[in-house]
Amino acid sequence: MLRPLLIFLLSFSQLTGCTWSPGLTFESADFESSDGAESEPESLPVTLIPITPSLIESQSQKQSATLPVQSTTSVVNEYEYQVGPQDVLNIIVWDHPELTIPTGGQRPAEEDGHRVSSKGTIFYPYIGIVDVAGKTIEQIREILTKGLSKYIRKPQLDVRVVGFNSQKVQVAGAVEKPDSYPITDVALMLSDVVNIAGGNNERSDIQSVILTRDGINTYYNLIERYYRGDSTEDIMLKNADIVYVPTNNVHKVFVMGEVDKQASLPLIDGQLTLADALASSGINQLAADNERIFVLRKGDDFSKPYAYHLDASEPGALILATAFQLQPLDVVFVSTAGVARLGKTMQLLLPSLNTLWLLDRSTN
């Protein structure tokens, strides 16, 4: 749905030098206020914000202040696997080999045990039918110990699950190994199964992983989990969960205007700086105005986008560009030298960009 619009945007931006040029001028008043700082003229359809050291610092502080550092250790430590139908139990009674299924070196571990029936039961000598479904290994061991105590003095038992067949999660989408994955006696986290399935690759959008549980979809940003330690973006999986990793076709930025190559660039590990974007596309040194580089970003209420302005002719501009982090669907726009008036340019470009941003919101 987004692809035709993206192709249109890239094609439309190539007309910068001709369609947007006649009669357009760029006023210094568009950027300067009485105190020397950039200001937003009322006629501009965007909120104009200069890229300065103070802006970079404030954005960095905001990200650090809002980063929740939590641990999933307690959740994992409290987890206990509950046995279900089709699981296979291996039960050993010490000093009583007649009660232990003999193991064979060439046989799979699942053949060396008691398979739980579809009714959630097993048959065990002397005790008979034992209901084990929904119980932990410790609970099953206690039941068997109590039952055998009538025939064996102080029985010593060891119970293990050697076949985890009752509980699975489905993983699909842009992963290397889409499949069903078993839930075992080790807690299975969302981030774990995405890694196991090979979902952490360039074509995968791990910023919008969808977990479907009981018919309800929840989005998780595993970039925050993998690279920033935010465990609120992770969850322990349960039986019948469905994990979908979408293709990375939205988390991109677009470079337009007077550049050597109009391009859409993916965010690598959720990050891409303004300097990286400009270096990838290259600035047209003959036609571009280095004083007028903008990053267009959708506003909070979609009514008035932000236009972050970088004056690349100033000393230290490169440092600012390397520190300014782009966000998904940002549009980097390099103005034409000497002829582009900001207000008119934005009026031509913003309707298409607003459509792009609104489509992104509707798909999320």
Phi, psi and omega per residue, in radians:
M1 nan -0.619 -3.122
L2 -1.452 -0.422 -2.980
R3 -1.046 -0.824 3.135
P4 -1.038 -0.648 3.139
L5 -1.177 -0.673 3.141
L6 -1.145 -0.718 3.103
I7 -1.084 -0.694 3.118
F8 -1.106 -0.750 -3.118
L9 -1.074 -0.785 -3.122
L10 -1.160 -0.666 3.117
S11 -1.213 -0.727 -3.112
F12 -1.089 -0.632 -3.080
S13 -1.237 -0.340 3.133
Q14 -1.250 -0.224 3.128
L15 -1.493 0.099 -3.026
T16 -0.901 -0.795 -3.007
G17 -1.254 -0.366 -3.091
C18 -1.951 -0.993 -3.034
T19 -1.111 -0.669 -3.043
W20 -1.603 -0.006 -2.952
S21 -1.538 -0.814 -2.934
P22 -1.018 2.231 3.032
G23 1.283 0.122 -3.087
L24 -1.724 2.366 3.079
T25 -2.292 2.830 -3.110
F26 -2.074 2.038 -3.045
E27 -1.567 2.422 3.064
S28 -1.124 -0.450 3.134
A29 -1.165 -0.314 3.100
D30 -1.122 -0.322 -3.039
F31 -2.120 -0.277 -2.987
E32 -1.952 2.389 3.023
S33 -1.949 -3.129 -3.079
S34 -1.112 -0.456 -3.131
D35 -1.660 0.158 3.075
G36 1.575 -0.140 -3.137
A37 -1.554 2.780 3.101
E38 -1.209 2.543 3.133
S39 -2.327 2.954 -3.106
E40 -1.865 1.871 3.086
P41 -1.123 2.615 -3.108
E42 -1.114 -0.473 -3.066
S43 -1.344 -0.276 -3.082
L44 -1.326 2.379 3.135
P45 -1.465 0.212 -3.130
V46 -2.313 2.826 2.986
T47 -1.602 1.921 -3.026
L48 -1.486 2.190 -3.111
I49 -2.306 2.132 3.109
P50 -1.294 2.500 3.034
I51 -1.492 1.858 -3.073
T52 -2.235 2.908 3.074
P53 -0.992 -0.638 -3.137
S54 -1.174 -0.633 3.094
L55 -1.137 -0.787 3.125
I56 -1.044 -0.758 -3.118
E57 -1.141 -0.744 -3.112
S58 -1.165 -0.676 3.117
Q59 -1.170 -0.669 3.116
S60 -1.151 -0.736 3.126
Q61 -1.152 -0.660 3.136
K62 -1.119 -0.737 3.137
Q63 -1.146 -0.728 -3.140
S64 -1.174 -0.658 -3.083
A65 -1.231 -0.525 -3.075
T66 -1.672 0.040 -3.110
L67 -1.419 1.918 3.115
P68 -1.428 2.091 3.112
V69 -1.753 1.799 -3.105
Q70 -2.187 2.905 -3.107
S71 -2.135 2.505 3.068
T72 -1.709 0.170 -3.065
T73 -1.018 -0.777 -3.098
S74 -1.108 -0.705 3.132
V75 -1.112 -0.779 -3.121
V76 -1.166 -0.732 -3.106
N77 -1.147 -0.540 -3.116
E78 -1.489 -0.123 -3.070
Y79 -1.260 2.360 3.027
E80 -2.360 2.272 -3.121
Y81 -1.243 2.396 3.089
Q82 -1.912 2.174 -3.071
V83 -1.164 2.545 3.131
G84 -2.430 3.064 3.116
P85 -0.973 2.479 3.132
Q86 1.352 -0.089 2.961
D87 -1.162 2.732 3.119
V88 -2.074 2.205 -3.127
L89 -1.853 2.380 2.998
N90 -1.862 2.095 -3.064
I91 -2.083 2.147 -3.140
I92 -2.025 2.222 3.031
V93 -1.928 1.939 -3.053
W94 -1.106 2.396 -3.131
D95 1.207 0.201 3.085
H96 -2.402 1.305 -3.098
P97 -1.097 -0.403 3.131
E98 -1.152 -0.324 3.120
L99 -1.730 0.055 -3.120
T100 -2.001 2.223 3.110
I101 -1.163 2.159 -3.111
P102 -1.144 2.456 -3.141
T103 -1.637 2.596 3.100
G104 -2.087 2.380 -3.067
G105 -1.107 -0.465 -3.097
Q106 -1.728 0.013 -3.078
R107 -1.744 2.564 3.055
P108 -1.098 2.675 -3.116
A109 -1.061 -0.522 -3.099
E110 -1.176 -0.341 3.127
E111 -1.471 -0.169 -3.092
D112 -1.726 0.860 -3.112
G113 -2.990 -2.972 -3.114
H114 -1.815 2.095 3.126
R115 -1.457 2.298 3.121
V116 -1.293 2.261 -3.090
S117 -1.260 2.993 3.110
S118 -1.123 -0.338 3.087
K119 -1.537 -0.019 3.096
G120 1.470 0.442 -3.091
T121 -2.189 2.845 2.961
I122 -2.285 2.779 3.006
F123 -1.831 2.299 3.123
Y124 -2.307 2.381 -3.096
P125 -0.928 2.496 3.128
Y126 1.292 -0.538 -3.070
I127 -1.674 -0.692 -3.109
G128 1.664 -2.487 -3.107
I129 -1.329 2.237 -3.135
V130 -2.139 2.187 3.103
D131 -1.434 1.993 -3.068
V132 -2.045 -0.222 -3.081
A133 -1.102 2.358 3.117
G134 1.420 0.055 -3.121
K135 -1.853 2.680 3.084
T136 -1.458 2.927 3.116
I137 -1.044 -0.707 3.141
E138 -1.126 -0.711 3.122
Q139 -1.152 -0.696 3.114
I140 -1.151 -0.717 3.128
R141 -1.068 -0.717 3.133
E142 -1.138 -0.701 3.129
I143 -1.110 -0.799 -3.127
L144 -1.180 -0.682 3.121
T145 -1.082 -0.768 3.124
K146 -1.110 -0.708 -3.133
G147 -1.200 -0.710 -3.132
L148 -1.326 -0.333 -3.126
S149 -1.066 -0.365 3.107
K150 -1.276 -0.327 -3.066
Y151 -2.117 -0.434 -3.100
I152 -2.185 2.336 -3.133
R153 -1.332 2.094 3.115
K154 0.841 1.109 -3.134
P155 -1.142 2.465 3.096
Q156 -1.944 2.024 -3.054
L157 -2.066 2.613 2.982
D158 -2.268 2.209 -3.123
V159 -2.124 2.265 3.107
R160 -2.391 2.660 2.998
V161 -1.620 2.080 3.131
V162 -1.873 -0.114 3.072
G163 -2.446 1.895 -3.131
F164 -1.644 1.696 -3.036
N165 -2.136 -0.207 -2.976
S166 -1.506 -0.416 -3.009
Q167 -2.284 2.221 -3.103
K168 -2.449 2.765 2.983
V169 -2.146 2.618 3.128
Q170 -1.779 2.357 3.083
V171 -2.147 2.206 -3.099
A172 -2.446 3.050 3.103
G173 1.784 -2.580 -3.046
A174 -1.445 1.121 3.097
V175 -2.175 2.780 -3.123
E176 -1.297 -0.562 -3.070
K177 -2.284 1.294 3.061
P178 -1.157 2.276 -3.032
D179 -3.031 3.128 2.965
S180 -1.605 2.378 -3.134
Y181 -2.144 2.296 -3.078
P182 -1.321 2.575 2.944
I183 -1.566 2.236 -3.045
T184 -2.053 -2.882 3.120
D185 -1.356 -0.006 3.006
V186 -1.852 2.223 -3.086
A187 -0.950 2.261 -3.128
L188 -1.772 1.980 -3.133
M189 -1.641 2.761 3.115
L190 -1.003 -0.784 -3.134
S191 -1.119 -0.584 3.122
D192 -1.133 -0.857 -3.040
V193 -1.230 -0.544 3.065
V194 -1.150 -0.691 3.075
N195 -1.135 -0.797 -3.111
I196 -1.068 -0.673 -3.123
A197 -1.378 -0.064 -3.138
G198 1.317 0.692 -3.113
G199 -1.608 -0.071 -3.131
N200 -1.660 1.273 -3.133
N201 -2.374 3.064 -3.008
E202 -1.133 -0.506 -3.096
R203 -1.559 -0.048 -3.112
S204 -1.708 2.447 3.080
D205 -1.745 1.496 -3.114
I206 -1.447 0.099 3.012
Q207 -1.493 -0.173 -3.092
S208 -2.406 0.793 3.124
V209 -1.191 2.317 -3.071
I210 -1.811 2.155 3.029
L211 -1.881 2.088 3.095
T212 -1.777 2.066 3.138
R213 -2.364 2.142 -3.131
D214 0.979 0.639 3.087
G215 1.394 0.082 -3.113
I216 -1.964 2.259 3.126
N217 -1.610 2.308 3.062
T218 -2.246 2.364 -3.110
Y219 -1.684 2.412 3.113
Y220 -2.254 2.385 3.113
N221 -1.735 1.667 -3.080
L222 -1.315 -0.216 2.983
I223 -1.019 -0.763 3.129
E224 -1.097 -0.602 -3.132
R225 -1.299 -0.857 -3.047
Y226 -1.193 -0.746 -2.938
Y227 -1.913 -0.198 -3.109
R228 -2.248 0.067 3.037
G229 1.199 0.406 -3.104
D230 -1.552 1.729 -3.069
S231 -1.338 -0.132 3.033
T232 -1.188 -0.307 3.091
E233 -1.672 0.528 3.097
D234 -2.490 2.810 -3.109
I235 -2.752 2.578 3.057
M236 -1.379 2.299 -3.055
L237 -1.440 2.698 3.120
K238 -2.191 2.924 3.136
N239 -0.985 2.396 3.091
A240 1.321 0.122 3.014
D241 -1.125 2.572 3.062
I242 -2.116 2.186 -3.133
V243 -1.935 2.164 3.134
Y244 -2.128 2.171 3.107
V245 -1.837 1.908 -3.093
P246 -1.285 2.857 3.087
T247 -1.301 2.503 -3.107
N248 -1.398 1.320 3.111
N249 -2.023 0.043 3.131
V250 -2.004 -0.609 -3.080
H251 -1.413 1.219 3.129
K252 -2.352 2.887 2.978
V253 -2.133 2.795 -3.049
F254 -2.158 2.389 -3.136
V255 -1.987 2.161 -3.036
M256 -2.362 3.040 3.082
G257 1.591 -2.525 -3.049
E258 -1.476 1.275 3.076
V259 -2.184 2.826 -3.126
D260 -1.207 -0.512 -3.090
K261 -2.511 1.955 3.012
Q262 -1.131 2.323 -2.999
A263 -2.661 2.724 2.888
S264 -1.964 2.247 -3.015
L265 -2.096 2.306 3.120
P266 -1.322 2.623 2.996
L267 -1.432 2.066 -3.132
I268 -1.491 2.112 -3.073
D269 0.949 0.575 3.080
G270 1.387 0.156 -3.057
Q271 -2.366 2.537 3.011
L272 -2.848 2.254 -3.133
T273 -1.603 2.837 3.084
L274 -1.063 -0.661 3.124
A275 -1.108 -0.718 3.115
D276 -1.080 -0.765 -3.119
A277 -1.105 -0.764 -3.136
L278 -1.187 -0.657 3.138
A279 -1.177 -0.621 -3.135
S280 -1.200 -0.626 -3.099
S281 -1.640 -0.501 -3.127
G282 1.338 2.287 3.114
I283 -1.546 2.306 3.099
N284 -1.267 1.807 -3.027
Q285 -1.173 -0.388 -3.118
L286 -1.458 -0.577 -3.017
A287 -1.951 -0.341 -3.014
A288 -1.426 2.643 3.020
D289 -1.835 1.842 -3.079
N290 -1.124 -0.293 3.135
E291 -1.411 -0.184 -2.993
R292 -2.258 1.232 3.045
I293 -1.906 2.263 -3.041
F294 -2.196 2.603 2.940
V295 -2.020 1.961 -3.123
L296 -1.610 2.251 -3.052
R297 -2.404 2.411 -3.119
K298 -1.082 2.465 3.130
G299 -1.349 2.968 -3.098
D300 -1.112 -0.626 -3.107
D301 -1.915 0.184 3.107
F302 1.117 0.190 -3.116
S303 -1.632 -0.626 -3.109
K304 -2.484 1.846 -3.107
P305 -1.159 2.869 3.050
Y306 -1.631 2.490 3.022
A307 -2.162 1.781 3.112
Y308 -1.475 2.209 -3.019
H309 -1.887 2.272 3.051
L310 -2.060 2.172 3.030
D311 -1.645 1.683 -3.047
A312 -1.293 -0.101 3.104
S313 -1.464 -0.229 -3.122
E314 -1.404 2.553 3.042
P315 -1.069 2.419 3.133
G316 1.523 -0.013 -3.121
A317 -1.102 -0.622 -3.128
L318 -1.111 -0.692 3.127
I319 -1.114 -0.729 3.115
L320 -1.107 -0.714 -3.120
A321 -1.145 -0.638 3.134
T322 -1.269 -0.353 -3.130
A323 -1.697 -0.235 -3.097
F324 -1.495 1.958 -3.112
Q325 -1.488 2.248 3.067
L326 -1.422 2.775 3.109
Q327 -2.078 2.778 -3.133
P328 -0.935 2.383 3.129
L329 1.225 0.241 2.930
D330 -1.121 2.607 3.075
V331 -2.114 2.029 3.079
V332 -1.556 2.129 -3.073
F333 -2.167 2.172 3.099
V334 -1.831 2.081 -3.050
S335 -1.305 2.808 3.067
T336 -1.421 2.439 -3.075
A337 -1.175 2.235 2.909
G338 1.362 -0.186 -3.027
V339 -2.208 -0.303 -3.020
A340 -1.541 2.138 3.023
R341 -1.642 2.268 -3.005
L342 -1.016 -0.867 -3.062
G343 -1.022 -0.836 -3.123
K344 -1.141 -0.730 3.132
T345 -1.029 -0.800 -3.125
M346 -1.147 -0.656 -3.141
Q347 -1.101 -0.576 3.121
L348 -1.338 -0.641 -3.009
L349 -1.527 -0.635 -2.964
L350 -1.120 -0.623 3.125
P351 -0.978 -0.730 3.121
S352 -1.194 -0.703 -3.140
L353 -1.170 -0.698 3.109
N354 -1.077 -0.665 3.081
T355 -1.084 -0.756 3.105
L356 -1.039 -0.836 -3.095
W357 -1.184 -0.654 3.124
L358 -1.199 -0.634 3.071
L359 -1.126 -0.666 3.099
D360 -1.099 -0.734 -3.140
R361 -1.153 -0.672 -3.112
S362 -1.218 -0.516 3.130
T363 -1.402 -0.208 3.098
N364 -1.807 nan nan
